[in-house]
Amino acid sequence: MTRLAGLGRLLADRFQIDAVVPQRDGSPELEAIGATVFRGPLLRFGAGRDKPAPCPSFGAYLAQIGFDSPDRLREVLDWWRKVLVSRDVSVLIADYAPMALLAAQGLRAEGWAMAIFTTGQGFGLPPWHLPSFPVLHPEVGEAEHSESVLLEIVNTVGRDFGLPPLAAFPEVFRADLSLVTSLPFLDPYAGLRRDPLVSPVQKITQAIGGGGDEVFLYFSTRELQNPELVAALADLPLPRRAFLPQASPEVATRLAAAGVMLESTPLDHDTIRARSRMLIHAGQHGSLCMGMFSGMPQVALPTDLERHAHSGGAQAAGGCLKLAPRGKSRDDFMQSFLTAYEDETAAHRATELADRLRADLPADFAADLRDRLRPACQAADVVI
């Protein structure tokens, strides 16, 4: 939401901003830029799947969320096509929205003037021009469906919506420009892209390094269902501040009683940097980038393949300690947290990495993005 709101803000002086978000997500960031927010259809994991199985490639993930179902694709594609037409869309910016992209491609083929952009962090935005989705995780086994089968489903459904046949399955992400907001060592498709990466951090302070003595905790999904982790966080003998939007009342009560300062809303990066000496989180891409640009040591506890990949890249660059949570005891967590907190060498590496990352930032982030968007808009007969 933050990424889309930032891009929308660049165009708000020229366009009315519409935003489509799934039912389960909030949208205060988009509402803050004056966007008209619609609730749209959400591709979901197929019937009988309580949770997603590990996927060897992004193509396998697309199959899991509905690309193996012609009926579901037809339903969602029809919804997107009607919205794009009824709202007279001139610029589409899609983040994790392949069906919106397919609908836009079909309208463009019929002569509709529309600039099409994709955005996202590297893991969720594969290059569209590849002949197939690269296998990122061979250890999880083979995909349930071949890409040729999935491609045939897309092309069969797409014919009814004016979509020209796709030559390869990754073309579901075809766009005029891909705005991948990541860092090379976090991007699993590094070396395969045609468009340069965009900085994942738009605004930074001059100060580098943790400015306080607190440990900042951020867990946004089910990480705190691990009782050993909760016990370690409760017993950690360090000043702790946390934003835990999905914590159960029982966990929140326990942590608050143990002295953890619980925030009810997200904190801005400057406040976190000024108060914190170290970050502990689940290896989210945004958290990793914020910590690395701020020069703060981090401990990442990834629980899925995407966060494992990002945390591994950050650790290799000297930006965090990756700690797989499975099988860890309260004492294991405690020892790792305390060691990282006192590790002066890790703090020095984090500061050096922040210096290197900041050196590559554009002088004017907004102007740089506008310069990237403008040629593609002009080619699509859209003026910005």
C-alpha positions in Angstrom: 0.0 0.0 0.0 2.8 2.4 0.9 4.6 1.7 -2.4 1.4 2.3 -4.5 0.6 5.4 -2.5 4.0 6.8 -3.3 3.6 6.3 -7.0 0.0 7.6 -6.9 1.2 10.8 -5.3 3.5 11.4 -8.2 0.5 11.4 -10.6 -2.1 13.0 -8.4 -1.7 16.4 -9.9 -2.5 15.1 -13.4 -5.0 12.2 -12.8 -7.8 11.2 -10.6 -6.4 8.3 -8.6 -8.4 5.1 -8.3 -7.2 2.2 -6.2 -8.3 -1.4 -6.1 -7.4 -3.4 -3.0 -8.5 -6.9 -1.8 -11.1 -7.2 0.9 -8.7 -8.3 3.6 -6.4 -5.2 3.3 -6.9 -1.7 4.7 -6.1 1.3 2.6 -5.4 4.4 4.8 -2.2 5.1 2.8 -4.2 5.3 -0.5 -7.0 7.3 1.1 -4.5 9.8 2.3 -3.5 10.8 -1.3 -7.2 11.3 -2.2 -7.6 7.9 -4.0 -11.1 6.5 -4.6 -10.7 3.0 -3.1 -12.6 0.0 -4.5 -12.7 -3.5 -3.1 -11.6 -5.9 -5.8 -11.6 -9.7 -6.3 -8.8 -11.6 -4.7 -7.1 -14.6 -6.2 -7.1 -17.2 -3.5 -5.5 -20.6 -2.8 -7.5 -23.3 -4.4 -10.3 -25.4 -2.8 -9.0 -27.9 -0.3 -5.8 -26.0 0.4 -5.7 -24.8 4.0 -2.4 -23.0 3.4 -0.1 -22.6 0.4 2.4 -25.4 -0.2 6.0 -24.4 -0.9 6.4 -23.5 -4.6 9.5 -24.2 -6.7 8.8 -21.2 -9.0 6.5 -18.2 -9.2 4.6 -20.0 -12.0 3.7 -22.7 -9.4 2.5 -20.0 -7.0 0.2 -18.5 -9.7 -1.3 -22.0 -10.2 -2.0 -22.3 -6.5 -3.8 -18.9 -6.4 -6.2 -19.6 -9.3 -4.4 -19.8 -12.6 -5.3 -23.5 -12.8 -9.0 -22.6 -12.8 -10.5 -21.3 -16.1 -13.7 -20.3 -14.4 -12.0 -18.2 -11.7 -9.7 -16.5 -14.3 -12.7 -15.7 -16.4 -14.6 -14.2 -13.4 -11.7 -12.0 -12.3 -10.6 -11.0 -15.8 -14.2 -9.9 -16.5 -14.3 -7.8 -13.3 -11.0 -6.0 -14.2 -12.0 -5.3 -17.8 -15.2 -3.7 -16.7 -13.5 -1.6 -14.1 -10.8 -0.4 -16.4 -13.3 0.6 -19.0 -15.9 2.2 -16.7 -13.3 4.2 -14.9 -11.6 5.3 -18.2 -8.2 4.2 -16.9 -5.2 5.9 -18.6 -2.4 4.6 -16.4 -2.4 1.2 -14.6 0.1 0.5 -11.9 -0.2 -3.1 -10.8 1.4 -4.6 -7.7 0.7 -8.4 -7.3 -2.2 -8.0 -9.8 -1.6 -10.2 -12.8 -5.3 -10.3 -13.8 -5.3 -6.5 -14.0 -2.4 -6.6 -16.3 -4.0 -9.2 -18.5 -7.2 -7.1 -18.8 -5.1 -4.1 -19.7 -3.2 -6.0 -22.3 -6.5 -7.0 -23.9 -7.8 -3.4 -24.0 -4.5 -2.2 -25.4 -4.7 -4.7 -28.2 -8.1 -3.2 -29.1 -6.6 0.3 -29.4 -7.2 1.6 -25.8 -4.6 4.3 -24.9 -3.2 3.1 -21.6 0.2 3.1 -20.0 0.9 -0.2 -18.1 3.4 -0.4 -15.2 4.2 -3.1 -12.7 5.8 -2.5 -9.3 6.8 -4.6 -6.4 9.8 -6.1 -4.7 11.9 -8.5 -6.8 10.5 -11.8 -5.5 7.0 -11.0 -6.4 7.7 -9.4 -9.8 9.5 -11.8 -12.2 10.7 -10.4 -15.5 7.9 -10.9 -18.1 10.2 -11.5 -21.1 11.6 -14.9 -19.9 10.6 -18.1 -21.7 9.6 -19.6 -18.3 9.6 -18.8 -14.7 13.0 -19.8 -13.2 13.0 -22.5 -10.5 14.0 -20.6 -7.3 13.5 -23.5 -4.8 14.3 -26.9 -6.3 14.3 -28.4 -2.9 10.5 -28.3 -2.5 9.9 -30.7 -5.5 8.2 -30.3 -8.8 5.3 -28.0 -9.6 1.8 -29.6 -9.7 1.1 -28.1 -13.2 3.3 -27.6 -16.1 3.6 -24.0 -17.4 2.4 -25.2 -20.8 -0.9 -26.3 -19.3 -1.3 -23.0 -17.4 -0.4 -21.0 -20.5 -3.1 -22.8 -22.5 -5.6 -22.0 -19.8 -4.7 -18.3 -19.9 -4.8 -18.1 -23.7 -8.1 -20.0 -23.9 -9.8 -17.6 -21.4 -8.0 -14.6 -22.8 -9.4 -15.0 -26.3 -12.9 -14.0 -25.0 -11.4 -10.7 -23.6 -9.4 -9.6 -26.6 -6.1 -10.8 -25.2 -3.5 -11.7 -27.8 -2.0 -15.1 -27.2 0.9 -15.1 -24.8 4.0 -16.9 -26.1 5.2 -17.8 -22.6 3.6 -17.9 -19.1 5.7 -15.0 -17.6 4.0 -12.7 -20.1 1.1 -12.4 -17.7 3.4 -9.7 -16.1 4.0 -7.9 -19.4 4.2 -4.1 -19.0 5.7 -1.0 -20.5 8.0 -0.6 -17.5 8.7 -2.6 -14.3 9.4 -0.6 -11.2 11.1 -3.1 -9.0 11.7 -1.5 -5.6 14.5 -3.7 -4.3 18.3 -4.1 -4.0 20.4 -6.3 -6.3 21.3 -8.7 -3.5 17.7 -9.1 -2.5 16.4 -9.7 -6.1 16.2 -13.4 -7.1 16.1 -12.3 -10.7 19.2 -10.1 -10.6 20.9 -10.2 -14.0 17.7 -11.1 -15.8 15.9 -7.8 -15.8 15.7 -5.2 -18.6 14.6 -2.3 -16.4 16.9 -0.9 -13.6 15.8 -1.3 -10.0 14.2 1.5 -8.0 15.4 2.3 -4.5 13.1 0.6 -1.9 13.6 3.6 0.4 12.4 7.0 -0.7 13.2 9.2 2.3 16.1 8.9 4.7 17.6 11.0 7.4 21.3 12.1 7.5 21.9 10.0 10.7 23.2 6.4 10.4 23.1 3.8 13.0 20.8 3.1 15.9 20.2 6.2 17.9 18.8 4.6 21.1 19.0 1.5 23.2 15.7 -0.1 22.4 15.0 -3.3 20.5 12.2 -2.7 18.0 10.0 -5.7 17.3 7.7 -6.1 14.3 5.7 -9.2 13.6 2.8 -8.8 11.2 1.3 -12.3 10.7 1.4 -15.6 12.6 5.0 -15.5 14.0 3.8 -14.9 17.5 2.0 -18.3 17.5 5.4 -19.7 18.4 5.3 -20.0 22.2 9.1 -20.2 22.5 9.6 -16.9 20.6 6.9 -15.2 22.7 8.7 -16.4 25.9 12.0 -15.1 24.7 10.6 -11.7 23.8 8.8 -11.5 27.1 12.0 -12.4 29.1 14.5 -10.5 27.0 16.3 -8.2 29.5 16.5 -5.2 27.1 14.2 -2.2 26.5 11.7 -3.3 23.9 9.2 -1.5 21.8 6.9 -3.3 19.3 4.2 -3.0 16.6 2.4 -6.3 16.5 -0.9 -5.9 14.6 -1.8 -9.6 14.6 -0.9 -10.5 18.1 -3.6 -12.2 20.1 -5.0 -10.5 23.2 -3.3 -13.1 25.3 0.1 -12.5 23.7 -0.2 -8.7 23.8 -1.2 -8.8 27.5 1.8 -11.1 28.3 4.3 -8.9 26.5 2.9 -5.7 27.9 3.1 -7.1 31.4 6.7 -8.0 30.7 7.5 -4.4 29.9 7.2 -4.3 26.1 6.0 -1.0 24.9 3.2 -1.8 22.4 2.4 0.7 19.7 -1.1 0.7 18.3 -0.1 2.2 14.9 3.1 1.9 12.8 6.0 4.1 13.7 7.8 6.2 11.1 11.3 5.2 10.2 12.9 8.3 11.8 11.3 7.5 15.2 12.4 3.9 15.0 16.0 4.8 14.2 16.2 7.4 16.9 15.0 5.1 19.6 16.4 1.7 18.5 19.7 -0.1 18.7 18.5 -3.2 16.9 15.5 -4.6 15.0 13.9 -8.0 15.3 11.3 -9.0 12.7 10.2 -11.7 10.4 12.4 -10.8 7.4 9.9 -8.7 5.6 11.4 -7.0 2.6 10.4 -3.5 3.8 11.8 -4.0 7.3 15.1 -5.3 6.0 15.5 -2.4 3.7 14.6 0.2 6.3 17.1 -1.3 8.7 19.9 -1.5 6.1 19.5 2.1 5.0 19.4 3.2 8.6 22.5 1.3 9.5 20.9 -0.8 12.3 21.7 -4.4 13.2 18.8 -6.7 12.6 17.7 -10.2 13.5 15.4 -11.8 10.9 13.2 -14.8 11.7 11.8 -15.8 8.3 9.0 -18.4 8.1 8.3 -18.6 4.3 10.5 -19.0 1.2 10.2 -15.4 0.2 11.4 -14.1 3.5 14.1 -16.8 3.7 15.4 -15.6 0.3 15.4 -11.9 1.3 16.9 -12.5 4.7 19.6 -14.7 3.2 20.5 -11.9 0.7 20.6 -9.3 3.5 22.8 -11.5 5.7 25.3 -12.1 2.8 25.5 -8.3 2.4 26.2 -7.8 6.1 22.8 -6.4 6.8 21.3 -8.8 9.3 21.5 -12.1 11.2 19.1 -14.7 9.7 17.7 -17.0 12.3 15.4 -19.9 11.2 12.8 -20.1 14.0 11.8 -23.7 13.5 13.0 -25.9 16.4 14.4 -23.0 18.4 13.9 -22.9 22.2 13.3 -19.9 24.3 17.0 -20.0 25.4 18.1 -20.3 21.7 16.2 -17.1 20.8 17.4 -15.3 23.9 21.1 -16.1 23.3 20.9 -15.0 19.7 19.1 -11.7 20.5 21.5 -10.8 23.3 24.6 -11.7 21.2 23.4 -9.6 18.2 22.5 -6.7 20.5 26.1 -6.6 21.9 27.9 -7.4 18.6 29.9 -4.2 17.8 31.3 -5.8 14.7 27.8 -6.4 13.3 26.9 -2.8 14.2 30.0 -1.6 12.3 29.1 -3.7 9.2 25.5 -2.3 9.3 26.8 1.2 9.3 29.2 0.6 6.4 26.4 -1.0 4.4 24.1 2.0 4.9 26.9 4.3 3.7 27.2 2.2 0.5 23.4 2.0 -0.1 22.9 5.7 0.4 25.6 6.6 -2.0 23.5 5.2 -4.9 20.3 7.1 -4.1 19.0 9.7 -6.6 19.2 13.3 -5.5 15.5 13.8 -6.2 13.6 10.5 -5.9 10.3 11.9 -7.3 11.9 13.5 -10.3 13.8 10.3 -11.0 10.6 8.3 -11.0 8.8 10.8 -13.2 11.6 10.6 -15.7 11.2 6.8 -15.8 7.5 6.9 -16.3 7.3 9.7 -18.9 8.6 7.9 -22.0 6.3 4.9 -21.5 3.3 7.2 -21.0 4.2 9.1 -24.1 4.5 5.9 -26.1 1.0 5.0 -25.0 -0.4 8.4 -25.9 -0.8 9.4 -22.2 0.5 12.7 -21.0 2.0 13.1 -17.6 
